[in-house]
């Protein structure tokens, strides 16, 4: 199923880019996500995950453009015990297929500002500690879909290459707290991600 989704998205994106080579361009993106999960009682961007995707974009008037991506990204969190006598750790891995849609503005100094929303599908969730994986009924509480806000800056190194520093945050909780406990407006856990991206333009 995941392979079919990937192939369909690749086909759609490159069909769009081929509609008008003068107006559309596309390429590939790779990177690393530094992630944490707000509400898991651990702090710090200690979990690193891969990012791999494809994109197309269309120029608008006055240096504005829109861009659509299809990508895989691994989010989650990681923490290790500070007590040397208690060798323990916690790891959460969340594998998403995402469809981010951005608006952007190109500044005259080779920098670009981008902002937008991303819809993600959670293909696999897992949690581990020193005793092994958590029972499936505990990871089943993760929502299958995520809506996240995105914003950041890109540096256009050349006509083909650019580098990005992007921040994203879940709009709605990715999982409620145990027993549906809430703290005023805080009703569950949220993904918090810093992305370090390298983008290559094919067309």
C-alpha positions as CSV (number, residue, x, y, z in Angstrom):
1,X,0.0,0.0,0.0
2,X,2.8,2.4,0.9
3,X,4.6,1.7,-2.3
4,X,1.5,2.4,-4.3
5,X,1.0,5.7,-2.5
6,X,4.6,6.7,-3.2
7,X,4.5,5.8,-6.9
8,X,1.2,7.6,-7.3
9,X,2.5,10.8,-5.7
10,X,5.7,10.7,-7.7
11,X,3.7,10.4,-10.9
12,X,1.3,13.2,-10.0
13,X,4.1,15.6,-9.1
14,X,6.2,15.0,-12.2
15,X,3.1,15.1,-14.4
16,X,2.4,18.6,-13.0
17,X,6.0,19.6,-13.6
18,X,5.8,18.5,-17.2
19,X,2.7,20.5,-18.0
20,X,4.6,23.6,-18.6
21,X,8.4,23.5,-18.2
22,X,8.6,27.3,-18.3
23,X,6.4,27.7,-15.2
24,X,6.9,24.5,-13.1
25,X,10.1,23.1,-11.8
26,X,10.8,20.2,-9.5
27,X,13.5,18.1,-7.8
28,X,14.5,16.1,-4.8
29,X,15.0,16.8,-1.1
30,X,17.0,15.0,1.5
31,X,17.8,16.0,5.1
32,X,17.8,15.3,8.8
33,X,15.0,16.0,11.3
34,X,15.9,16.9,14.9
35,X,12.7,16.0,16.8
36,X,11.0,15.9,20.2
37,X,7.5,15.3,21.4
38,X,5.9,17.9,23.6
39,X,4.1,16.1,26.5
40,X,6.2,13.0,26.7
41,X,7.9,14.3,29.9
42,X,11.3,14.4,28.1
43,X,13.0,17.5,26.7
44,X,15.5,18.3,24.0
45,X,15.9,17.6,20.3
46,X,17.6,14.3,20.9
47,X,16.0,12.2,18.2
48,X,17.4,12.3,14.7
49,X,15.4,11.0,11.7
50,X,15.8,10.9,7.9
51,X,13.9,13.1,5.4
52,X,13.6,12.0,1.8
53,X,11.2,13.6,-0.8
54,X,10.3,15.1,-4.1
55,X,8.8,18.5,-4.9
56,X,7.4,20.8,-7.6
57,X,6.9,24.5,-7.4
58,X,5.3,27.2,-9.5
59,X,6.4,30.9,-9.7
60,X,3.8,33.6,-9.0
61,X,4.1,37.3,-9.3
62,X,6.6,39.6,-7.5
63,X,9.0,36.9,-6.2
64,X,6.2,34.8,-4.7
65,X,5.8,31.1,-5.4
66,X,4.0,28.0,-4.1
67,X,5.5,24.5,-3.6
68,X,4.1,21.0,-3.0
69,X,6.2,18.1,-1.6
70,X,5.7,14.4,-1.1
71,X,8.2,13.0,1.4
72,X,9.0,10.4,4.1
73,X,10.1,11.7,7.5
74,X,10.8,10.0,10.8
75,X,9.8,11.9,14.0
76,X,9.7,11.0,17.6
77,X,11.9,11.4,20.8
78,X,14.8,9.9,22.6
79,X,16.0,10.1,26.2
80,X,18.6,8.3,28.3
81,X,18.8,8.0,32.0
82,X,21.4,10.3,33.8
83,X,21.9,7.7,36.5
84,X,24.9,5.5,35.6
85,X,23.6,2.8,37.9
86,X,20.3,2.6,36.0
87,X,21.2,2.0,32.3
88,X,17.8,2.9,30.8
89,X,16.5,4.8,27.8
90,X,13.3,5.7,26.0
91,X,12.8,5.9,22.2
92,X,9.8,6.8,20.2
93,X,9.8,6.4,16.4
94,X,7.0,7.8,14.2
95,X,7.3,7.2,10.4
96,X,5.2,9.6,8.4
97,X,4.4,10.1,4.7
98,X,3.7,13.8,4.3
99,X,2.3,16.2,1.8
100,X,3.5,19.7,2.7
101,X,2.2,22.7,0.8
102,X,4.1,26.0,1.1
103,X,3.9,29.6,0.1
104,X,7.2,31.4,-0.3
105,X,8.9,34.7,-1.0
106,X,12.4,35.1,-2.6
107,X,14.4,38.0,-1.1
108,X,17.1,39.7,-3.2
109,X,19.9,38.5,-0.9
110,X,19.5,34.8,-2.0
111,X,17.3,33.9,1.0
112,X,13.8,32.6,0.8
113,X,11.1,32.6,3.4
114,X,8.5,29.8,3.4
115,X,5.4,29.0,5.4
116,X,2.6,26.5,5.0
117,X,0.7,23.4,6.2
118,X,1.5,19.7,6.0
119,X,-0.8,16.7,6.1
120,X,0.9,13.5,7.3
121,X,0.0,9.8,7.4
122,X,1.5,7.8,10.2
123,X,2.6,4.5,8.6
124,X,4.3,3.0,11.7
125,X,4.7,3.9,15.4
126,X,6.9,2.2,17.9
127,X,8.2,2.9,21.5
128,X,11.0,1.1,23.3
129,X,12.9,1.2,26.6
130,X,15.6,-1.1,28.0
131,X,13.0,-3.8,28.6
132,X,12.0,-3.9,24.9
133,X,9.1,-2.6,22.7
134,X,5.9,-1.4,24.2
135,X,2.7,-3.4,23.8
136,X,0.8,-2.7,20.6
137,X,-2.3,-1.4,22.5
138,X,-0.1,1.5,23.9
139,X,1.1,2.6,20.4
140,X,-2.4,2.3,18.9
141,X,-3.4,5.6,20.6
142,X,-1.4,7.6,18.0
143,X,-3.6,9.3,15.5
144,X,-3.1,8.1,11.9
145,X,-3.1,11.6,10.5
146,X,-1.2,14.7,11.5
147,X,-1.7,18.4,10.6
148,X,1.3,20.6,11.1
149,X,2.3,24.2,10.5
150,X,5.6,24.8,8.8
151,X,7.9,27.9,8.5
152,X,11.5,28.6,7.9
153,X,14.3,30.0,5.7
154,X,16.2,28.6,2.7
155,X,19.5,29.8,1.2
156,X,19.8,29.5,-2.6
157,X,23.4,28.4,-3.0
158,X,23.1,28.2,-6.8
159,X,20.4,27.7,-9.5
160,X,20.4,24.0,-8.7
161,X,21.1,23.8,-4.9
162,X,19.6,25.2,-1.8
163,X,19.8,24.6,1.9
164,X,16.9,25.0,4.4
165,X,16.3,25.3,8.1
166,X,12.6,24.6,8.7
167,X,10.5,24.4,11.9
168,X,7.2,22.4,12.1
169,X,4.7,21.8,14.9
170,X,1.6,19.7,15.2
171,X,-1.6,21.7,15.1
172,X,-3.6,19.0,16.8
173,X,-2.3,16.3,19.2
174,X,-0.7,13.3,17.7
175,X,-1.8,11.2,20.7
176,X,-4.0,12.1,23.7
177,X,-2.7,11.7,27.2
178,X,-3.4,8.5,29.1
179,X,-7.1,8.3,30.2
180,X,-7.8,11.4,28.1
181,X,-6.4,13.7,30.8
182,X,-6.1,17.3,29.7
183,X,-4.4,20.3,31.2
184,X,-6.6,23.3,30.2
185,X,-5.9,23.7,26.5
186,X,-3.2,21.0,26.5
187,X,-5.0,17.8,25.5
188,X,-2.1,15.6,24.2
189,X,1.3,15.2,22.7
190,X,2.6,17.2,19.8
191,X,5.5,16.7,17.3
192,X,8.1,19.5,17.4
193,X,10.6,19.3,14.6
194,X,13.7,21.2,13.3
195,X,14.6,20.2,9.7
196,X,18.0,20.6,8.0
197,X,17.4,20.2,4.3
198,X,19.4,20.0,1.1
199,X,17.3,20.5,-2.1
200,X,18.4,19.8,-5.7
201,X,16.5,21.1,-8.7
202,X,16.1,18.6,-11.6
203,X,14.0,20.8,-13.9
